Amino acid sequence: MLTLTLKERPAVPLEAESLSPDVMAALAIDAIRALPVHLGKRQHRVDDFFEVEGPASDELEIRGELGKVKWIGRGMTRGRITITGNAGMHLGAAMKGGTIEVSGNVSDWLGAEMSGGCIRVRGNAGGQVGAAYRGSLSGMTGGTILIEGTAGLEVGMRMRRGMIAVGGQVRDFAGLEMKGGTILLRSGAELRTGAWISRGTIISLMPIRLLPTFSYSCTYNPTFLRLYARHLSMLGFSIPYEEQDGAYQRYTGDASVPGKGEILVWKPHAS
């Protein structure tokens, strides 16, 4: 395993696209240390900021307060990145495969426009998780993002496929302009959930305040949730689906688009 330890937190954001298994796995240790990173307008070497140890590998462990280190794992297709600490913006952006795991918190644009792979965050995430960049038509098109803590604005904005699961509460505009895929909200969300959604599924295990452009459809237990529940249970996320425990209220919308999306809100049986 290749280990990189941040020497000192940079004063301004450090752009470090080269911190990726795709870039580092085939290089000698001296070549890894000489890889470029950018601090402001100036180009530096990886070893100007990181202690680099161990043999080259497609498994990277990055240690330190990385809250100002951006673009880690951008476009990666394989391997694993383990981050011990916090991570900065654009972590796993355009990711196509492999795994990223973070022990702390992550900033905005986590997994933006990713198409494959898995990202797991043990702490909280910022806004625009799995979202489309400004001016882009599509956000996340595949893969899985798991966040054990809270998340910020516009989670899953314009996503087309894939799954985002959040353990803590999510802020406004979850699923904004969503075009497909699934968002699981274990602790609910704030306002405007599913605004302008055209397709896709948002599942909330807590009551949420819905826009008036969503219409109640029915109360039932979707068969596909059994498959989701089995998949998520292997990843440490559980969702209820048994009829003896309760049922999901299904709402369709957003009628202002008009859209064919759905929001499923869990309603447990009264004890």
C-alpha positions in Angstrom: 0.0 0.0 0.0 1.2 3.5 -0.8 0.8 6.0 2.0 0.8 9.8 1.7 0.8 11.9 4.9 0.1 15.6 4.6 2.9 17.6 6.1 1.0 20.8 6.8 -2.5 22.0 5.9 -2.2 24.4 2.9 -3.3 28.0 3.5 -5.3 28.0 0.2 -6.9 25.0 -1.7 -4.4 22.5 -3.2 -5.5 20.9 -6.4 -4.3 17.3 -6.4 -5.8 15.4 -9.3 -2.7 13.2 -9.4 -3.7 11.5 -6.1 -5.4 8.6 -7.8 -4.6 4.9 -8.3 -4.8 5.3 -12.1 -1.9 7.8 -12.0 0.3 6.3 -9.2 0.0 2.5 -9.5 2.5 2.1 -12.4 5.1 4.6 -11.2 8.3 4.3 -9.3 8.3 6.0 -5.9 10.6 8.9 -7.1 8.2 9.5 -10.0 5.2 9.6 -7.6 7.0 12.2 -5.4 7.6 14.3 -8.5 3.9 14.3 -9.7 2.4 17.8 -10.1 0.0 19.5 -7.8 -1.2 23.1 -8.0 -1.3 25.7 -5.2 -3.0 28.7 -6.6 -1.3 29.5 -10.0 1.9 27.7 -9.1 2.8 24.1 -9.8 4.5 22.1 -7.1 5.5 18.4 -6.5 3.6 15.9 -4.4 6.5 15.6 -2.0 6.4 19.4 -1.3 3.2 18.7 0.6 3.2 14.9 1.4 5.5 12.4 2.9 5.3 9.4 0.5 6.0 5.9 1.8 5.6 2.4 0.6 5.6 0.6 -2.7 3.5 1.8 -5.7 0.1 0.3 -5.5 -3.5 0.8 -6.6 -4.3 1.1 -2.9 -3.6 4.5 -1.5 -3.9 5.7 2.1 -3.9 9.5 2.5 -3.6 10.9 6.0 -4.0 14.3 7.5 -6.3 17.3 7.5 -7.2 17.3 3.8 -10.1 19.8 4.0 -8.3 22.1 1.5 -7.1 19.4 -0.8 -9.3 19.2 -3.9 -9.9 16.7 -6.7 -8.6 13.6 -5.0 -9.5 10.5 -7.0 -10.9 12.5 -10.0 -11.9 10.2 -12.8 -10.4 7.1 -11.1 -11.4 3.7 -12.7 -9.9 1.2 -10.2 -8.3 0.6 -6.9 -9.0 2.0 -3.5 -8.3 5.3 -1.7 -8.6 5.4 2.1 -8.6 8.9 3.6 -7.9 9.2 7.3 -9.3 12.6 8.2 -11.4 15.1 6.3 -11.3 15.7 2.5 -11.8 18.7 0.3 -14.0 19.6 -2.7 -14.6 17.4 -5.8 -13.6 14.1 -4.1 -14.2 11.3 -6.6 -15.6 13.7 -9.3 -16.2 11.9 -12.6 -15.2 8.6 -10.9 -15.7 5.5 -13.0 -14.7 2.6 -10.7 -12.9 1.7 -7.6 -13.6 2.6 -4.0 -13.0 5.7 -1.8 -13.6 5.7 1.9 -13.3 8.7 4.2 -13.2 8.6 8.0 -14.1 12.2 8.5 -16.1 14.9 6.7 -16.1 15.9 3.0 -16.7 19.2 1.3 -18.9 20.1 -1.7 -19.3 18.2 -5.0 -18.6 14.8 -3.6 -18.8 12.3 -6.5 -20.0 14.9 -8.9 -20.9 13.4 -12.3 -19.5 10.0 -11.3 -20.5 7.0 -13.4 -19.3 4.0 -11.3 -17.5 2.9 -8.2 -18.4 3.4 -4.5 -17.7 6.3 -2.1 -18.3 6.0 1.6 -18.1 8.9 4.0 -18.2 8.2 7.8 -18.9 11.8 8.6 -20.8 14.6 7.0 -20.8 15.9 3.4 -21.2 19.3 1.9 -23.6 20.3 -1.0 -24.0 19.0 -4.5 -23.4 15.3 -3.7 -23.4 13.4 -7.0 -24.7 16.5 -8.8 -24.2 18.0 -12.2 -21.7 20.9 -12.5 -23.2 24.3 -13.4 -24.2 24.2 -17.1 -24.0 20.4 -17.4 -27.2 18.4 -18.2 -26.4 15.3 -16.2 -25.1 14.6 -12.8 -24.3 11.1 -11.4 -24.9 8.3 -14.0 -23.9 5.3 -11.9 -22.2 4.0 -8.8 -23.0 4.3 -5.1 -22.4 7.1 -2.6 -23.0 6.4 1.1 -22.9 9.1 3.7 -23.3 8.2 7.4 -23.7 11.8 8.6 -25.6 14.8 7.1 -25.4 16.4 3.6 -25.9 19.8 2.2 -27.8 21.5 -0.6 -28.8 19.9 -3.9 -28.0 16.3 -3.2 -28.3 14.3 -6.5 -29.1 17.4 -8.6 -29.8 16.1 -12.2 -28.6 12.6 -11.4 -29.7 10.0 -14.0 -28.7 6.6 -12.4 -27.0 5.2 -9.3 -27.8 5.5 -5.6 -27.1 8.0 -2.9 -27.9 7.0 0.7 -27.6 9.6 3.5 -27.9 8.7 7.2 -28.4 12.2 8.6 -30.7 15.0 7.6 -30.2 16.6 4.1 -30.7 20.3 3.4 -32.9 21.9 0.7 -33.4 20.8 -2.9 -32.5 17.1 -2.5 -33.1 15.5 -5.9 -33.3 18.9 -7.7 -34.1 18.2 -11.4 -33.5 14.5 -10.9 -33.8 12.4 -14.0 -33.3 8.9 -12.7 -31.6 6.9 -10.0 -32.4 6.6 -6.3 -31.8 8.8 -3.2 -32.3 7.3 0.2 -32.9 9.8 3.1 -32.8 7.9 6.4 -33.4 11.1 8.5 -35.4 13.1 6.0 -34.7 16.4 4.4 -35.5 20.1 4.7 -37.5 22.0 2.0 -38.2 21.6 -1.7 -37.3 17.9 -1.9 -37.7 16.6 -5.5 -38.2 20.0 -7.0 -38.6 19.7 -10.9 -37.9 16.0 -10.7 -38.8 14.3 -14.0 -37.9 10.7 -13.2 -36.3 8.7 -10.4 -37.1 7.7 -6.8 -36.5 9.5 -3.5 -37.1 7.4 -0.4 -37.5 9.1 3.0 -37.7 7.1 6.2 -38.9 10.2 8.1 -41.8 12.5 7.3 -40.9 15.4 5.0 -42.6 18.5 3.8 -43.6 18.0 0.2 -44.1 20.6 -2.5 -47.8 21.2 -3.5 -46.9 19.9 -7.0 -46.7 16.3 -5.7 -49.8 14.2 -5.6 -50.6 11.3 -3.3 -50.8 8.1 -5.3 -51.1 5.1 -2.9 -49.7 3.4 0.2 -47.9 0.1 -0.5 -44.7 -1.9 0.0 -42.7 -1.8 -3.3 -41.2 -5.1 -4.3 -38.0 -3.5 -5.6 -37.3 -2.2 -2.1 -36.6 -5.8 -1.0 -33.7 -5.9 -3.4 -32.5 -2.5 -2.3 -32.7 -3.5 1.3 -30.5 -6.6 0.8 -27.9 -4.6 -1.2 -27.8 -1.8 1.4 -27.7 -4.1 4.4 -24.3 -5.5 3.1 -23.1 -1.9 3.1 -24.3 -1.2 6.6 -27.5 0.7 5.7 -30.9 -0.8 6.6 -34.3 0.2 5.3 -37.7 -1.2 6.4 -39.8 -3.0 3.9 -41.8 -5.7 5.8 -45.6 -5.2 5.6 -46.0 -6.0 9.4 -43.8 -3.0 10.2 -45.5 -0.4 8.0 -45.8 0.8 4.4 -44.6 3.6 2.0 -46.8 6.5 1.0 -46.2 7.2 -2.7 -46.3 10.7 -4.1 -45.8 11.5 -7.8 -44.5 14.6 -9.4 -43.2 17.2 -9.9 -46.3 18.3 -11.8 -44.8 21.7 -12.6 -42.4 20.0 -15.1 -44.5 17.8 -15.6 -42.6 14.8 -14.2 -42.9 11.1 -13.6 -40.7 10.9 -10.5 -41.8 9.5 -7.1 -41.2 10.2 -3.5 -41.8 7.3 -1.1 -42.3 8.2 2.6 -42.2 5.4 5.2 -45.1 5.3 7.6 -44.7 2.7 10.4 -47.7 1.0 11.9 -48.9 2.6 15.1 -47.6 0.6 18.1 
